[in-house]
Amino acid sequence: MGRSPRLFVFSGPSGVGKGTILKQVLKNRSELHLTVSATTREPRPGEVADVDYHYLSEDAFTELLAKDAFLEWADVHGHRYGTLLTEVDPYLEQGNSVILEIDVQGGFNIRKSRPDAVLVFVDPPSMQELERRLRDRATEDEQTILLRLENARREIELAKNYDVRIVNDSLDEAVERTEALIDQYENDGGATDDVCD
């Protein structure tokens, strides 16, 4: 069986290192396309428009929603995030697998509209390590960190409905496991139909 492009969803708690894993995978596998999400939140220092996110006003986001321009969208931490169809379908049609880095709520929304999507959850080695990583980032206040930790516990509980789980203990191992699972699903199809409704 030849290689078939797949839609991969990567989720995991804020601070778990999803972005770091995917950045390395994309360096090694240039044919993969990582979608750029749209968001109504303000850019963080150092973030670049249309590279890190498509930054939209509330009105622009609402207008795109009305046009059915999103594959999925959700309210997360008081802001709206979404994946535009233009970030997904053209790449799949060209024969390239597409990766979405989104939250669990978005992952379940994708599963409803694209049942063949592969849901991958990145786990922290422990909640203590996750808290350390969030604090070391030094980008959020105490209240936000506590909210992210509370959300992390909820997401980890929901992750039992994902297809694959990867623990980000060692970055090299997490990258290796991610590349192996992409190969597995592109080449062998993998089984995703018995995981969740």
C-alpha positions as CSV (number, residue, x, y, z in Angstrom):
1,M,0.0,0.0,0.0
2,G,1.4,3.4,-0.9
3,R,1.7,6.4,1.3
4,S,-1.6,8.3,1.9
5,P,-1.8,11.8,3.3
6,R,-3.5,12.0,6.7
7,L,-4.8,14.7,9.0
8,F,-3.1,14.6,12.4
9,V,-4.4,16.4,15.5
10,F,-1.8,17.1,18.2
11,S,-3.2,18.1,21.6
12,G,-1.8,18.4,25.1
13,P,-1.8,20.7,28.0
14,S,-0.3,24.2,27.7
15,G,3.4,24.0,28.4
16,V,3.8,20.3,27.6
17,G,6.1,21.0,24.6
18,K,3.8,20.2,21.6
19,G,5.2,23.1,19.6
20,T,8.8,22.1,20.4
21,I,8.2,18.5,19.3
22,L,6.5,19.6,16.1
23,K,9.1,22.2,15.2
24,Q,11.7,19.4,15.2
25,V,9.5,17.0,13.3
26,L,8.9,19.6,10.6
27,K,12.6,20.3,10.4
28,N,13.1,16.6,9.6
29,R,10.0,16.2,7.4
30,S,9.5,19.3,5.2
31,E,6.6,17.7,3.3
32,L,4.3,17.9,6.3
33,H,2.2,21.0,6.7
34,L,1.5,22.5,10.2
35,T,-1.6,24.6,10.1
36,V,-1.6,28.2,11.4
37,S,-4.6,28.7,13.7
38,A,-6.7,31.8,13.7
39,T,-7.2,33.5,17.1
40,T,-8.8,36.6,18.6
41,R,-6.1,36.9,21.3
42,E,-3.4,39.5,21.1
43,P,0.1,38.4,19.9
44,R,2.6,37.6,22.6
45,P,6.0,39.2,22.5
46,G,8.0,37.8,19.6
47,E,5.1,36.2,17.8
48,V,4.7,36.9,14.1
49,A,1.3,37.4,12.4
50,D,0.5,34.6,9.9
51,V,3.4,32.5,11.1
52,D,2.5,31.9,14.7
53,Y,-1.2,32.7,14.3
54,H,-3.6,34.5,12.0
55,Y,-4.6,37.3,14.4
56,L,-8.3,38.3,13.8
57,S,-10.6,40.8,15.4
58,E,-13.8,39.4,17.0
59,D,-15.8,40.8,14.0
60,A,-13.5,39.2,11.4
61,F,-13.7,35.9,13.2
62,T,-17.5,36.1,13.4
63,E,-17.7,36.9,9.7
64,L,-15.6,33.9,8.7
65,L,-17.7,31.7,11.0
66,A,-20.8,32.9,9.1
67,K,-19.1,31.8,5.8
68,D,-18.4,28.3,7.2
69,A,-14.7,29.0,6.6
70,F,-13.5,26.9,9.7
71,L,-12.8,23.2,10.0
72,E,-13.2,23.7,13.7
73,W,-13.2,26.5,16.3
74,A,-13.5,26.8,20.1
75,D,-13.4,29.3,23.0
76,V,-10.2,28.6,24.9
77,H,-9.0,30.7,27.9
78,G,-11.4,33.5,27.0
79,H,-10.4,33.8,23.3
80,R,-11.6,32.2,20.1
81,Y,-9.3,29.9,18.1
82,G,-10.0,28.1,14.9
83,T,-8.6,26.2,11.9
84,L,-9.4,27.6,8.5
85,L,-10.3,25.1,5.8
86,T,-7.7,26.9,3.6
87,E,-5.0,25.6,6.0
88,V,-6.0,22.0,5.5
89,D,-7.7,20.9,2.3
90,P,-5.3,22.3,-0.3
91,Y,-2.4,20.5,1.3
92,L,-4.2,17.2,1.6
93,E,-5.2,17.5,-2.0
94,Q,-1.5,18.0,-3.0
95,G,-0.7,14.7,-1.2
96,N,0.8,16.2,2.0
97,S,-0.2,15.2,5.5
98,V,-1.5,18.0,7.7
99,I,-0.9,18.6,11.4
100,L,-3.2,20.6,13.6
101,E,-1.9,21.7,17.0
102,I,-5.2,22.3,18.9
103,D,-6.8,21.7,22.2
104,V,-8.8,18.6,23.1
105,Q,-12.2,20.3,22.5
106,G,-11.0,21.1,18.9
107,G,-9.7,17.6,18.5
108,F,-13.1,16.1,19.3
109,N,-14.7,18.6,16.9
110,I,-12.3,17.4,14.1
111,R,-13.2,13.8,14.8
112,K,-16.9,14.6,14.1
113,S,-16.2,16.2,10.8
114,R,-13.2,14.2,9.7
115,P,-13.5,10.7,11.3
116,D,-10.3,9.5,9.7
117,A,-8.2,12.1,11.5
118,V,-5.5,10.7,13.8
119,L,-5.8,12.2,17.4
120,V,-2.4,12.4,19.2
121,F,-2.1,13.5,22.8
122,V,1.2,14.7,24.3
123,D,1.3,14.0,28.1
124,P,3.7,15.6,30.6
125,P,5.9,13.3,32.6
126,S,4.0,14.5,35.7
127,M,1.9,17.5,36.8
128,Q,4.8,18.8,38.8
129,E,7.0,18.9,35.7
130,L,4.2,20.6,33.7
131,E,3.9,23.3,36.4
132,R,7.7,23.8,36.4
133,R,7.7,24.2,32.6
134,L,4.8,26.7,32.7
135,R,6.5,28.8,35.4
136,D,9.9,28.7,33.6
137,R,8.2,30.2,30.5
138,A,7.5,33.3,32.6
139,T,4.9,34.5,30.1
140,E,1.8,34.4,32.3
141,D,0.6,35.6,35.7
142,E,-0.2,33.3,38.6
143,Q,-3.9,33.2,37.9
144,T,-3.4,32.1,34.3
145,I,-0.9,29.4,35.4
146,L,-3.4,28.0,37.8
147,L,-6.1,28.0,35.1
148,R,-3.8,26.2,32.7
149,L,-3.0,23.6,35.3
150,E,-6.7,23.0,36.0
151,N,-7.4,22.7,32.3
152,A,-4.5,20.3,32.0
153,R,-6.0,17.9,34.5
154,R,-9.3,18.0,32.6
155,E,-7.6,17.5,29.2
156,I,-5.5,14.5,30.5
157,E,-8.7,12.9,31.7
158,L,-10.3,13.3,28.2
159,A,-7.1,12.1,26.4
160,K,-8.2,8.5,27.0
161,N,-10.4,9.0,23.9
162,Y,-7.4,9.8,21.7
163,D,-5.8,7.4,19.3
164,V,-2.2,7.7,20.5
165,R,-0.5,9.2,23.6
166,I,3.2,10.3,23.7
167,V,4.9,11.3,27.0
168,N,7.2,14.3,26.4
169,D,9.9,13.2,28.9
170,S,12.8,13.2,26.5
171,L,12.4,15.5,23.5
172,D,14.5,13.3,21.2
173,E,12.4,10.2,22.0
174,A,9.1,12.2,21.7
175,V,10.2,13.4,18.2
176,E,11.3,9.9,17.2
177,R,8.0,8.4,18.3
178,T,6.0,11.2,16.5
179,E,7.8,10.6,13.2
180,A,7.3,6.8,13.6
181,L,3.6,7.2,14.1
182,I,3.2,9.6,11.2
183,D,5.0,6.9,9.0
184,Q,2.7,4.2,10.4
185,Y,-0.5,6.0,9.7
186,E,0.6,7.2,6.2
187,N,1.8,3.8,5.1
188,D,-0.4,1.3,7.0
189,G,-3.6,3.4,7.6
190,G,-3.7,2.7,11.3
191,A,-6.9,2.1,13.2
192,T,-8.9,5.1,14.3
193,D,-12.5,4.0,13.9
194,D,-13.0,2.3,17.3
195,V,-11.6,5.0,19.5
196,C,-14.4,7.5,20.1
197,D,-17.7,8.5,18.5
